[in-house]
Every structure is written in structure tokens, then in C-alpha cells.
Amino acid sequence: MLQINGMTCSHCERALAAELGRAPGVLDAEIDAITGRVAVRVGGFVERSVLATAVAEAGYELESGDDDH
């Protein structure tokens, strides 16, 4: 589970889902803009930096720290 800062609406959810969907190894993501929580399903190991880049490309910020699995 990831925590994302800056999302406020369903458009935010769609924008982030599109960017995460383009990231290598990401199969899909469940996103809740209200809580900022994102559950990412991956095929194999995906570096946190890959996810952080996708989040930044969508215009949001991945909170630092440990992921809540």
C-alpha cells in the first residue's frame, strides 16, 4: 500500500492509474483519492523508484517511508 499526496478527485485517480499502468511491472492499481491510499498489483519485483517516478509524472508525491503491506 502506498500513500500519495495531492489527490483530490476521481480525475486524480484516473491520471495516476494511467501513469502507474505505463510503469514496467505494474499490472493494475486501486486508488482512493480521498484517503490517498494506493494498492498496486505488480508482476514480480518493482523498485519503489519506478513507482515514485510514475506518481511524479502524474503530478503527485509518493510519501517517503515504509510501505504498509
C-alpha distances in whole Angstrom, upper triangle without the diagonal:
4,7,10,13,16,15,18,19,19,20,17,15,17,18,14,14,18,17,14,16,18,16,18,16,13,14,13,10,10,10,11,13,15,12,10,7,6,5,7,10,12,15,16,15,13,14,11,15,15,11,13,16,15,13,17,19,18,19,16,14,11,11,12,12,9,6,5,5
4,6,10,13,13,16,17,17,18,15,13,16,16,12,13,16,15,12,15,17,15,17,16,13,15,13,10,10,9,11,12,13,11,8,6,5,6,8,11,13,17,17,15,13,13,10,12,13,9,10,13,12,10,13,16,15,15,12,10,7,8,9,10,9,6,7,8
4,7,10,10,13,15,16,17,14,13,16,16,12,14,17,16,14,17,19,17,20,19,16,18,16,13,12,10,10,10,11,8,6,5,6,9,11,15,17,20,21,19,16,16,12,14,15,11,11,14,13,10,13,16,14,14,10,9,6,6,9,9,10,8,9,11
4,7,7,11,13,14,14,11,11,14,13,10,12,15,13,12,16,18,16,19,19,16,18,16,13,12,9,9,8,10,9,5,6,7,11,12,16,18,21,22,20,17,16,13,14,14,11,10,12,11,8,10,13,11,10,7,6,5,6,9,12,13,11,12,15
4,6,9,12,14,14,11,12,15,14,11,14,17,15,15,19,20,19,22,23,20,22,19,16,15,12,11,9,10,9,6,9,11,14,16,20,21,25,26,24,21,19,16,16,17,14,12,14,13,10,10,13,11,10,6,5,6,7,10,13,15,14,15,18
4,6,10,12,12,9,11,13,12,11,14,16,15,16,19,20,20,23,24,21,23,20,17,16,13,12,8,10,10,8,11,13,16,18,21,23,27,28,26,23,22,18,18,19,16,14,15,14,10,11,13,10,8,5,7,9,10,14,17,19,18,19,21
4,6,9,9,5,7,10,10,9,12,14,14,14,17,19,19,23,23,20,21,18,15,13,10,9,5,7,9,6,10,11,15,16,20,22,25,27,26,23,22,19,19,19,16,15,16,14,11,12,13,10,9,7,9,11,12,16,19,20,18,19,21
4,7,8,6,8,11,11,12,14,16,17,17,20,22,22,26,26,23,23,20,17,15,11,9,5,6,9,8,12,13,17,19,22,25,28,30,29,26,26,23,23,23,19,18,20,18,14,15,16,13,12,11,13,14,16,19,22,23,21,21,23
4,5,5,7,9,10,11,13,15,16,17,18,21,22,25,26,22,22,19,16,14,10,9,6,7,11,10,13,14,17,19,22,24,28,30,29,26,27,24,24,23,20,20,21,18,15,17,17,13,13,12,15,17,18,22,24,25,23,23,24
4,5,5,6,9,10,10,12,14,15,16,19,20,24,24,20,20,16,14,12,9,8,7,9,12,11,13,13,16,17,20,22,25,28,28,25,26,24,24,23,20,20,21,17,15,17,17,13,14,14,17,18,20,23,25,26,23,23,24
4,5,5,6,9,10,11,13,14,15,17,19,22,23,20,20,17,15,14,11,11,9,12,15,13,15,15,17,18,21,23,26,28,28,25,26,24,24,22,19,19,19,16,14,16,15,11,12,12,16,17,20,24,26,27,24,24,25
4,5,5,6,8,10,11,12,14,16,17,21,21,18,19,16,13,12,9,9,7,10,12,10,12,12,15,16,19,21,24,26,26,22,23,20,20,19,16,16,16,13,11,12,12,8,9,9,12,14,16,20,22,23,21,21,23
4,6,5,6,9,10,10,12,14,16,19,19,16,16,12,10,9,6,7,6,10,11,9,10,9,12,13,16,18,21,24,23,21,21,19,20,18,15,15,16,13,11,13,13,10,11,11,13,14,16,20,22,22,19,19,20
4,5,5,6,9,10,10,13,15,18,19,15,15,12,10,10,9,10,10,13,15,13,14,12,14,14,16,18,21,24,24,21,22,20,21,18,16,17,16,13,12,14,13,10,12,12,15,16,19,22,24,25,22,22,23
4,5,5,6,9,10,11,13,17,18,15,16,13,12,12,10,12,11,15,16,13,14,13,15,15,17,18,21,23,23,20,21,19,18,16,14,14,14,10,9,11,9,6,9,10,13,14,18,21,23,24,21,22,23
4,5,5,6,8,10,11,15,15,12,13,11,9,10,8,10,10,13,14,11,12,9,12,11,14,15,18,20,20,17,17,15,15,13,10,11,11,8,6,9,8,5,8,8,11,11,15,17,20,20,18,19,20
4,6,5,6,9,10,13,14,10,10,8,6,8,7,11,11,15,15,13,12,9,11,10,12,13,16,19,19,16,17,16,16,14,11,13,13,9,9,12,11,9,12,12,14,14,17,20,21,21,18,19,19
4,6,5,7,9,12,14,11,11,9,9,12,11,14,14,18,19,16,16,13,14,12,14,15,17,20,20,17,18,17,17,14,12,14,13,9,10,12,10,8,12,13,15,16,19,22,24,24,21,22,22
4,5,5,7,10,12,10,12,10,10,13,12,15,15,19,19,16,16,13,14,12,14,14,16,18,18,15,15,14,14,11,9,11,9,5,7,9,7,6,10,11,13,13,17,19,21,22,19,21,21
4,5,5,9,9,7,9,8,7,10,10,14,14,18,18,15,14,10,11,8,10,10,13,15,15,11,13,12,12,9,7,9,9,5,7,10,9,9,12,12,13,12,16,17,19,19,16,18,18
4,6,8,9,6,7,6,8,11,12,16,17,20,20,17,16,13,12,10,10,10,12,15,15,13,15,15,15,11,10,13,12,9,11,14,12,11,15,15,17,16,19,21,23,22,19,21,20
4,6,9,7,9,10,11,15,15,19,19,23,23,20,19,16,16,13,13,12,13,15,15,13,14,15,14,10,10,13,11,8,11,13,11,11,15,16,17,17,20,22,24,23,21,23,22
4,6,6,9,10,11,15,15,19,20,23,22,19,18,15,14,11,12,10,11,13,12,9,10,11,11,7,7,10,9,6,10,12,11,12,15,15,16,15,18,19,21,20,18,20,20
4,6,9,11,13,17,18,22,23,26,25,22,20,17,16,12,12,9,9,10,10,8,10,12,11,8,9,12,11,10,13,15,14,15,18,19,19,17,20,21,22,21,19,21,20
4,6,9,12,15,17,21,23,26,24,22,19,16,14,10,9,5,5,7,7,6,9,11,12,9,10,13,13,12,15,17,17,17,20,20,20,18,21,21,21,20,17,19,18
4,6,8,12,13,17,19,22,21,18,16,12,11,7,6,4,6,9,9,8,11,11,13,9,9,12,13,10,12,15,15,15,18,17,18,16,19,20,20,19,16,17,16
4,7,11,13,17,19,22,22,19,17,13,11,8,5,5,6,10,12,11,14,15,16,13,12,16,16,13,15,18,18,17,20,20,20,18,21,22,23,21,18,19,17
4,7,10,13,16,19,18,16,14,10,9,6,5,7,10,13,14,13,15,15,17,14,12,15,16,13,14,17,17,15,19,18,19,17,20,21,22,20,17,17,16
4,6,10,12,15,15,12,10,7,6,4,6,9,12,15,15,13,15,14,16,14,11,14,15,12,12,16,16,14,17,15,16,14,17,19,20,18,15,15,14
4,7,10,12,12,11,8,6,5,7,8,12,15,18,18,16,18,17,19,17,14,16,18,15,14,17,18,15,17,16,16,15,17,19,20,19,15,14,14
4,6,9,9,7,6,5,7,8,11,14,18,20,20,18,19,17,18,17,13,15,16,14,12,15,16,13,15,13,14,13,15,18,19,18,15,14,15
4,6,6,6,5,6,9,12,15,18,21,23,23,21,22,19,21,20,16,17,19,16,14,17,18,15,16,13,14,14,15,18,19,19,16,15,16
4,6,5,7,9,12,14,17,20,24,26,25,22,23,20,21,20,17,17,18,16,13,15,16,13,13,11,13,13,14,18,19,20,17,17,18
4,6,8,11,14,17,20,23,27,28,28,25,25,22,24,23,20,19,21,19,16,18,20,17,16,14,15,15,15,19,20,20,18,17,19
4,5,9,12,15,18,21,25,26,25,23,23,20,22,22,18,18,20,19,16,18,20,17,17,14,14,13,13,16,17,17,15,14,16
4,7,10,13,16,19,23,24,23,20,20,17,18,18,15,14,17,15,12,14,16,14,13,10,10,10,10,13,15,15,13,13,15
4,7,10,13,16,20,21,20,18,18,15,17,17,13,14,17,15,12,15,17,15,16,12,12,10,10,13,14,13,11,10,12
4,6,10,12,16,18,17,15,16,13,15,15,11,12,15,13,10,14,16,14,15,12,12,10,11,14,15,14,10,10,11
4,7,10,13,15,15,13,15,13,16,15,11,14,16,14,13,17,18,16,18,15,15,13,14,16,16,14,10,10,9
4,6,10,12,12,10,12,11,14,12,9,12,14,12,12,15,16,15,18,16,15,13,15,16,16,15,11,12,10
4,7,9,10,10,13,13,16,13,11,15,16,14,15,18,19,18,21,19,19,16,18,19,19,17,13,14,11
4,6,7,7,10,12,14,12,11,14,15,14,15,18,19,18,21,20,20,17,19,20,20,17,14,15,13
4,7,8,12,14,16,13,13,17,18,16,18,21,21,21,24,23,23,20,23,23,22,20,17,18,16
4,7,10,13,15,13,13,17,18,17,19,22,22,23,26,24,23,20,22,22,21,19,17,18,15
4,7,9,12,11,11,14,16,16,17,20,21,22,24,22,21,18,20,19,18,16,14,16,14
4,6,8,7,8,11,12,12,14,16,17,18,20,19,18,15,17,16,16,15,13,15,14
4,5,5,7,9,10,11,13,15,16,18,19,18,16,13,15,14,14,13,12,15,15
4,5,5,6,9,10,11,12,14,16,17,15,13,10,11,10,11,10,9,13,13
4,5,5,6,9,10,10,12,14,15,14,12,10,12,11,12,13,13,16,17
4,5,5,6,9,10,11,13,15,14,13,11,14,14,15,15,14,17,17
4,5,5,6,9,10,11,13,11,10,8,11,12,14,13,12,15,15
4,5,5,6,9,10,11,9,7,6,9,10,12,13,12,15,16
4,5,5,6,9,10,10,9,9,12,13,16,17,16,19,20
4,5,5,6,9,9,10,9,13,15,17,18,16,19,19
4,5,5,7,5,6,6,10,12,15,16,15,17,18
4,5,5,5,6,8,11,13,16,18,17,20,21
4,5,7,9,11,15,17,20,21,20,22,23
4,6,9,11,14,17,20,21,19,21,23
4,7,10,13,16,19,21,20,22,24
4,7,10,13,16,18,17,19,21
4,6,9,12,14,14,16,19
4,6,9,11,10,13,15
4,7,9,9,11,14
4,7,9,11,14
4,7,9,12
4,6,9
4,6
4
